[in-house]
Amino acid sequence: MIHYKLYNSVNDLPESWDLLPSQDLFLKRPFLKALENSSPSNISTYFIGVFSSEILVGITIIQRVKMYVDDVFRKTSNPFFKRCGKVLISKIVKGNALIVGNLMQTGQHGLYFNAEHITQDRFLDTVSEGLKALSKQIKTRHNKKIRIIGFKDYFEDDPIHGSQAFFRREKLYKAQVQPNMIFEVNTNWKSPQDYVSTFNKKYRRRYKTALKKSDTIQRKELFLNEVLSLSGQLYELYENVSDNAGINSFKLHKKHFYNLKLELKEDFKLFGYFIDHQLVGFYTLILNHSKLETYFLGYNQALQHKHQMYLNMLFDMASFGIEHQYKQVIFARTAMEIKSSVGAKPHHMSLYLKHTNSVIANTILKAVVKYANPVRDWDERHPFS
């Protein structure tokens, strides 16, 4: 018999959770524990286990997101759009959303099922039952109505798109989001220099210029005690970049990086950029089996252009992936043009979404999604041609 169990904490998950043959660190308990201990203030995480008799055959990560205008529209946002956004959120998405997946990381990090024991359609039907039960639980315990339900970030070749009958029945519509920028590591590259040597003349010159502008920067990996002692500076540098995004659905917990390092250990890397022993920038990486996942970064805005810190970070991330023989470096979405200049390629993604109030037209919700996460026109760069 297929059934589900709903969990409110990582501590409640069954021992068999990490034994499922999923090759995704974002679905494993160490990452989920770090997330639980340092989630953004407006995000809570829940879990569904799908069982065949007493055997765990599938898992789901669900984030409950409380929509607050000040978190979504940052201080750099245009005041007019902030006012308009406030009206839209208050009328359409004010309240709570349930998102299947992880809002803090680009990609499908919300679902896994063992196809030998359950079909995709049966799995999704069971997850839907769990979402409805969770919605009722949140209404009972917190007196909050779930306004939006979403399944996020699926590549165009993801098998989930084969379950269109499920999405139609649940009235979830498909919407395109910004592409995931992925850097494929050429198996012929044995060192970062092999990678740079494949650049055409223009981009080899650009690489050398960026490297020269960073010659006063000392690069250093930070370990647990250093991450703790520098937490305040790391958060300030992260905020510099995050606030500049204008629109965002969350703000990290101040000890987020420390908790990730504590739980993930060597699977989480944090590299600092220092000038005269002063931290001026950092980037983070998550080692996810054959994939190197770029995570959050930050830098001093006043020094960014002078030292081309962001471009140097992209080169450093690509070099780490090459040196450690990863198959891919996942650069995620945003800043597509500059990421393509280091060799990343766009991979289109979609999400499925609905408003739980049928009176509110999904066409209005689509407009909100388009505004909050626009699919922008941009010029792809081709550094190897």
C-alpha positions in Angstrom: 0.0 0.0 0.0 1.3 3.4 -1.0 1.0 6.1 1.7 2.9 9.2 3.0 4.2 10.6 6.2 4.6 14.3 6.9 7.6 15.5 8.9 8.1 18.9 10.5 11.8 18.5 11.4 15.0 16.8 10.1 15.3 15.1 13.5 12.0 13.2 12.7 13.2 11.8 9.4 13.5 8.0 9.2 17.0 6.5 9.1 16.3 5.2 5.6 16.1 8.8 4.3 19.7 9.0 3.3 19.8 5.4 2.1 17.8 6.2 -1.0 20.0 6.1 -4.1 19.7 9.9 -4.8 22.8 11.6 -6.1 21.8 15.0 -4.7 23.4 16.3 -1.5 20.6 18.9 -1.2 18.2 16.1 -0.4 20.4 14.6 2.3 20.1 15.2 6.0 23.4 17.1 6.7 22.4 19.8 4.2 18.7 19.8 5.4 19.9 20.1 9.0 22.1 23.1 8.2 19.1 24.7 6.4 16.8 24.0 9.3 19.2 25.6 11.8 19.8 28.7 9.7 16.8 29.2 7.3 15.8 32.7 6.3 13.2 34.1 8.7 10.4 33.8 6.2 11.1 30.2 5.2 10.2 27.0 7.0 11.0 23.5 5.6 8.8 20.4 5.8 9.3 16.9 4.4 7.1 14.2 2.9 8.2 10.5 2.9 6.3 8.3 0.5 6.2 4.6 1.5 5.3 1.3 -0.2 4.1 -0.6 2.8 6.9 0.3 5.3 9.6 0.9 2.7 10.6 4.5 1.9 10.4 4.9 -1.9 10.3 8.6 -2.4 11.0 11.9 -0.6 9.9 15.5 -1.0 11.3 18.8 0.3 8.7 21.6 0.8 9.4 25.2 1.8 6.7 27.3 3.3 7.5 30.9 2.3 5.9 33.9 4.0 5.8 36.8 1.6 7.0 40.1 3.1 7.4 43.2 1.0 10.6 44.3 2.6 12.2 41.0 2.0 11.0 40.7 -1.6 11.7 44.2 -2.7 15.1 45.4 -1.4 16.2 48.9 -0.6 17.6 49.3 -4.1 14.2 48.6 -5.7 12.5 51.4 -7.6 10.1 53.1 -5.2 7.3 53.1 -7.7 7.6 49.3 -8.4 7.9 48.7 -4.7 4.6 50.4 -4.1 3.0 48.5 -7.0 4.6 45.3 -5.8 3.2 45.9 -2.3 -0.3 46.1 -3.8 0.1 43.0 -5.9 1.5 41.0 -3.0 -1.2 42.2 -0.6 -3.9 41.2 -3.0 -2.5 38.1 -4.7 0.4 36.4 -2.8 0.2 37.9 0.6 0.3 35.0 3.1 2.0 31.7 2.5 3.3 29.7 -0.4 4.3 26.1 -0.5 7.2 25.4 -2.9 8.4 21.9 -3.7 12.1 22.4 -3.9 14.7 24.7 -2.5 14.3 28.5 -3.2 17.9 29.1 -2.2 19.4 27.0 -4.9 18.7 26.9 -8.6 17.7 23.4 -9.8 15.4 20.5 -9.0 16.2 19.8 -5.4 12.8 18.9 -4.1 11.8 15.4 -5.3 13.3 11.9 -5.5 11.6 8.6 -6.0 12.8 5.1 -6.7 11.3 4.2 -10.0 11.7 0.5 -9.3 9.1 0.7 -6.5 6.7 3.5 -7.6 5.6 5.2 -10.8 6.1 8.9 -11.2 2.3 9.6 -11.5 1.6 7.6 -8.3 4.4 9.4 -6.5 3.2 12.8 -7.5 -0.4 12.0 -6.6 0.8 11.0 -3.1 2.9 14.1 -2.8 -0.2 16.1 -3.7 -2.1 14.4 -0.8 0.7 15.4 1.5 0.6 19.0 0.3 -3.1 19.2 1.1 -2.6 17.8 4.5 0.3 20.3 5.2 -1.9 23.2 4.0 -4.5 22.1 6.6 -1.9 21.8 9.3 -0.6 25.3 8.7 -4.1 26.7 8.7 -4.8 24.9 12.0 -1.5 25.7 13.8 -0.7 29.1 12.4 -4.0 30.4 11.0 -2.3 31.0 7.7 -3.9 30.1 4.3 -1.7 28.7 1.6 -2.2 31.0 -1.4 0.3 29.6 -3.9 1.7 26.1 -4.6 4.7 25.6 -6.8 7.0 22.9 -8.1 10.3 24.5 -9.1 13.1 24.3 -11.6 12.9 21.5 -14.0 15.0 21.2 -17.1 13.2 20.7 -20.4 14.2 17.0 -20.6 13.1 16.3 -17.0 10.8 13.2 -16.9 8.4 15.2 -14.7 7.0 16.9 -17.8 5.6 13.5 -18.8 3.0 13.9 -16.0 0.9 16.6 -17.7 -2.3 14.9 -16.6 -1.3 15.4 -13.0 -0.5 19.1 -13.5 -3.8 19.7 -15.4 -5.8 17.9 -12.7 -4.1 20.0 -10.0 -4.5 23.2 -12.1 -0.8 23.9 -12.1 0.4 25.9 -15.1 3.9 25.8 -16.6 6.0 28.9 -16.7 9.5 29.5 -18.0 12.1 30.9 -15.7 15.6 32.2 -16.3 18.0 29.5 -17.5 20.5 27.7 -15.4 24.0 28.5 -16.5 26.1 25.3 -16.6 29.8 25.0 -17.4 30.7 21.6 -18.9 34.2 20.5 -17.9 36.1 19.2 -21.0 37.6 15.8 -20.2 40.8 16.9 -22.1 41.4 19.7 -19.6 43.9 18.5 -17.0 44.5 21.9 -15.5 43.0 25.4 -15.5 45.7 26.4 -18.0 44.4 23.9 -20.5 41.0 25.6 -20.2 42.4 29.1 -20.6 44.4 28.0 -23.7 41.2 27.1 -25.5 40.0 30.7 -25.3 40.0 32.7 -28.4 42.3 35.7 -28.5 39.7 38.2 -27.2 38.8 36.2 -24.2 42.3 35.1 -23.4 43.2 38.8 -23.2 40.2 39.4 -21.0 41.3 36.6 -18.7 44.8 38.0 -18.4 43.4 41.5 -17.7 41.1 40.2 -14.9 44.0 38.2 -13.4 46.3 41.3 -13.4 43.6 43.4 -11.7 43.4 40.9 -8.9 47.1 40.6 -8.3 46.8 42.4 -4.9 44.1 40.0 -3.8 45.1 37.1 -1.5 42.8 34.0 -2.0 42.3 31.8 1.0 40.0 28.9 1.9 38.3 29.6 5.2 37.7 26.8 7.7 35.1 26.4 10.5 36.6 28.7 13.1 37.4 31.3 10.6 33.9 31.2 9.1 32.6 31.7 12.6 34.9 34.6 13.5 34.2 36.3 10.1 30.5 35.7 10.1 29.6 39.3 10.5 31.8 40.5 7.6 30.7 37.6 5.4 27.1 38.5 5.9 27.7 42.2 5.2 29.5 41.3 1.9 26.6 38.9 1.0 24.1 41.7 1.7 25.9 44.1 -0.6 25.2 41.7 -3.5 21.8 40.4 -2.4 20.3 43.8 -1.8 21.6 45.0 -5.2 19.4 42.3 -6.8 16.4 44.5 -6.2 14.0 41.6 -6.0 14.5 38.5 -3.9 12.2 36.2 -1.9 14.4 35.8 1.2 17.4 37.0 3.1 19.9 34.5 4.5 20.3 33.8 8.2 23.4 35.5 9.6 25.0 32.2 10.6 24.0 30.4 7.4 27.5 29.8 6.1 28.8 28.7 9.5 26.0 26.1 9.8 26.6 24.8 6.3 30.3 24.4 7.1 29.5 22.7 10.4 27.2 20.2 8.8 28.7 19.6 5.4 32.3 19.8 6.4 34.5 19.3 3.3 31.5 19.2 1.0 31.1 23.0 1.6 33.9 25.3 0.6 34.2 29.0 1.4 37.0 31.0 -0.2 37.8 34.6 0.9 39.4 37.4 -1.0 41.7 39.6 1.1 43.5 42.9 0.5 46.0 43.8 3.2 44.5 41.1 5.4 41.0 42.7 5.1 38.2 40.5 3.8 36.8 42.2 0.7 34.9 39.3 -1.0 34.1 35.6 -0.8 32.4 32.8 -2.8 31.1 29.4 -1.7 30.9 26.0 -3.4 28.9 22.9 -2.6 30.5 19.6 -3.7 27.5 17.6 -5.0 28.9 14.3 -6.3 29.9 14.9 -9.9 28.6 18.4 -9.9 30.2 21.5 -8.4 27.4 23.8 -7.3 28.2 27.5 -6.9 26.4 29.0 -3.9 26.2 32.5 -2.5 29.0 35.1 -2.8 29.6 38.6 -1.7 32.1 41.5 -2.3 32.8 45.1 -1.5 31.0 47.1 -4.1 33.5 49.9 -4.1 36.3 47.5 -5.0 34.5 45.2 -7.3 35.1 47.0 -10.6 38.7 47.9 -9.8 39.7 44.3 -9.1 37.1 42.6 -11.3 36.3 40.4 -8.3 33.1 38.9 -9.7 34.8 37.8 -13.0 37.8 36.5 -11.1 35.4 34.5 -8.8 33.9 32.9 -11.9 37.3 31.9 -13.2 38.3 30.6 -9.8 35.1 28.5 -9.6 35.7 27.0 -13.1 39.3 26.3 -12.2 38.3 24.5 -9.0 35.9 22.3 -11.1 38.7 21.5 -13.6 41.3 20.8 -10.9 39.0 18.4 -9.0 37.6 16.7 -12.1 34.0 17.6 -11.8 31.8 17.0 -14.8 29.9 20.2 -14.4 30.1 23.5 -12.6 26.5 24.8 -11.9 26.7 28.6 -12.1 22.9 28.9 -11.6 20.8 31.8 -13.0 21.3 35.5 -13.0 24.2 37.4 -14.7 23.9 35.1 -17.7 26.0 37.1 -20.1 29.2 37.3 -17.9 28.8 33.6 -17.0 28.7 32.7 -20.7 31.9 34.7 -21.1 33.7 32.1 -19.0 32.2 29.2 -20.9 28.8 28.4 -19.2 25.9 27.6 -21.4 22.2 28.3 -20.7 19.9 25.4 -19.9 16.2 26.3 -19.9 14.1 25.6 -16.9 10.4 25.7 -16.0 8.3 25.6 -12.9 4.6 24.6 -12.2 2.5 27.0 -10.2 -1.1 27.8 -9.1 -3.0 30.1 -6.9 -5.3 28.2 -4.5 -8.1 30.8 -4.9 -9.7 30.0 -8.3 -11.4 33.4 -8.2 -8.0 35.0 -8.8 -7.1 34.5 -12.4 -3.8 32.6 -12.9 -3.1 35.1 -15.6 -2.6 37.8 -12.9 -0.3 35.4 -11.0 1.6 34.8 -14.2 2.2 38.6 -14.5 3.6 38.6 -10.9 5.9 35.7 -11.7 7.1 37.4 -14.9 7.8 40.6 -13.1 9.6 38.9 -10.1 11.6 36.5 -12.3 11.7 37.9 -15.9 13.2 35.9 -18.7 15.5 38.6 -20.0 17.0 39.1 -23.4 20.8 38.8 -23.3 23.8 38.3 -25.6 25.4 34.9 -25.1 29.2 35.0 -25.3 31.3 32.4 -27.1 34.8 32.4 -25.6 36.0 29.2 -27.3 35.0 30.1 -30.9 
